[in-house]
Amino acid sequence: MDLTEFIRDVPDFPKPGIVFKDITPLLSDAGAFRNTIEQLAQPYRDGAVEQVVGVESRGFIFGAALALELGVGFVPIRKPGKLPSDRISAEYELEYGTDKIEIHTDALSQGQKVALVDDLLATGGTMAAACKLVSELKGEIVGISFLIELSFLAGRKHLENWPIHALVSY
């Protein structure tokens, strides 16, 4: 299935000069959404993953579905002020600003095998920060998956230590 048929460009969002990749048509099509999760699961079907970690917010959509597909748990990485228990944080840069993410300190066990997932790889800052958090908790990153990679932004250079799986590349 060609997933690009379900991804539309929205120019000048969230600010002028950015072309936003809107995935809502993909999510609203049951077949395309199912196919996306099946493709995201492919690298992890051997049972090497014990937890899926998803980054707020669209990483929750794909991460939770991927965890169900693989029969493992799901761990959210959230923006500040959203997690109620003890947490650690990491700051990162976006192509249009800075932000911070957090994870509960008890979210992962030492050595637990983790797949991280988000909808989009742009500059790599968000996922690099997520990897830092997983590493601080001593989780073992076995792979990182994205629906979309904007390869012209070279985000992979921040994630060179881990296998990357992207379904669509622009």
N, C-alpha and C positions, 0 to 999 in steps of 0.2 A: 504494500500500500504506500502510495506517495503522500506522506504526511504534509508536505508543503502545500498541498491543495486545501488544507484546513488551517493554515496560518496566514493571517492577513497583515499587511503593513499599514500602520497608522502613522503618518508623517507628523513631525513636530509635537510628539508626546513622549515624555512629560514636559519637554521644553523644546524650543525651536532648534532644529538641526538634528534631533534624535528621530530615528525611524523605529517605532515600537513594533515588536513582533507580537501580535495579538493571537493568543492561543484559545480564546473562548469558542471559536467555531469548532476547533478540534475537541474540546471538552464536551460540547453539546452534541457531538455525533458519537453514539455509543460504539460503533464499529471502529472509528478512528481512535477513540480513547482506549479501547480494549487492545487494539493493535500496538499502540504506543507503550502500554504497560508490558505487553508480551515482549516487545523489542528491548525495553529497558531491563527486563529480567534475564535476557539471554546470557550475559557474562557471568551471572551468579547462580545459574541453575545447578551447578555442581555441589551446592550446599556449603560453600565457603563463607557465606554471610550469616551472621547471627543477629545483626540489627541493621535497620535502614535509618539513616539520619537525613532528615529533610530540612531545608532552610526556608524560613518564612519569606513570603507567603505561598507562592506557587509551588515551591518545593514540597509543601505539605500535601498538595493534591497528588503529585506523582509519587512522593515518598510513601504516603500511607497506602496507596493502591499497590505499589511495588512490594511493600512489606507483606500485605495480604497475599499477593501472588506467590511470594517466596515462603510464606508460612513463618515469618519472623516478626519481631517487634519493631515498633517505630519510635524514634526519638526526635522531638522537635528542637530546632535551634531557632530562637526567637529574638525579636528586637527588644531593647531594654524596657524593663518595667512590666513584662508580661508573664514571667515565670515566678511562681510563688515561693519557691524554696531556695536553698543555698545554690549559688551559681557563679560561674566564671564568665568573663567577657573578652571579646577581641574587637578592636576597631579596624576598619578597612576603608579603602577609597573606591568610589564608583566612578564611572565615566563622567558623572555629573554631580559629584559631591562626596561627602563622607558619611559613614554610618557605623553602627556597633551592633553586634549580635551576642547572644548569651545561651548557655546550656546549663542545665542542672548539674551540680557536682557529682551526683550519684546516678547519672543517666547511663553510664557505661561501666562495665567491669574491666579491670586490667586485662589486656590481651584479647578482648572481645573483638571479633572480626566485623568490620563495619563497611557498608557501602553508603556513600553520600550521594544525594540527588537534589537537583534543582532544575528549574525549567530552562535557564539560560546561562551560557558561559559567554560573558562579554570581556571585561578586562581581567577577570580572575580574582579580583579582590575579595568578593564575598565568599567564594569557595575556599580561597587560601585562608581566610579567617576561620571558616568552619573547620578546615583541616587542622588548624592550630588548636582549636578547642578540643577536637577529638584526640589529638596527640597529647595534649595536656592531661586528659583523663586516661591516658595510656591505652586508648583503643587502637586496634590495628586496622588501618585503612587498606582495604583490598581493591577498591575501585571507586571512581567518581563518574556519575552519569548525568547527562543533560539531554533534554529534548532538542534544544537548539544551541549551536555554537556560532558566534559571530567571529569567524576566524581572522578577519581583517583587524580585529582588536588585540590579537595575540595573547589571549588570556591563558593559554596552555603553559606559557613560560613560567607562570607562578605556581603551576601544579605538576611540574616535571617529575616529582618523586613517585607519582602514582599513575596507574592505568586510567585513561579517560575514555569514556564511551559517549559519543554524541550521535543522536539519530539524524539530525538535519544540520547542515553547515551552510552558512551564507558568507 
